[in-house]
Amino acid sequence: MAAMARPDGSCVPQHCSENDYHFLRKDSSGTWSYKFPQMPATDKDLEGRPITDPEAAPLPGHYVVCGYYQVKPAEVSAVAGA
């Protein structure tokens, strides 16, 4: 998983919160996918190309990758409303 956040000062107040961040998921195909609010999930960048490098792909907003995380499904459980 790749975490993306807006660099300081790049956020227009009416369009994002103080803690505005998004995540990309590395899929089994080796490409990355994401979903922004009011948009369908996709593994394509803004130019219609598969996302192979989150740091180089043109994506919506002015976000930068600020970290990568590994989540092991067998060791994590999600609880609705938690």
Phi, psi and omega in degrees: 000139176247131176264137179234141177220162177277136175297154180309134174084357184263003185262126174276119190310319183286352183248355178204161180267174180300325181252059184276115180211162179216164179234149169247148180247135174275119184274166181298340178284348182095349175269171182249149177227160180208167175215119174263157178307144180061019178230147175288155175296144181207156173249019180250146175277186182293345178261007177083010180265147174302143181274109178254341179219103183302331182284339182255344186285135172286115183237163179299147178081183180245066183256152173235147177289128182242004177171158177237141182225146176252126178244124180261109184308325181292342183252002184231141173233142179255138180239123180298135177079006181277000000 
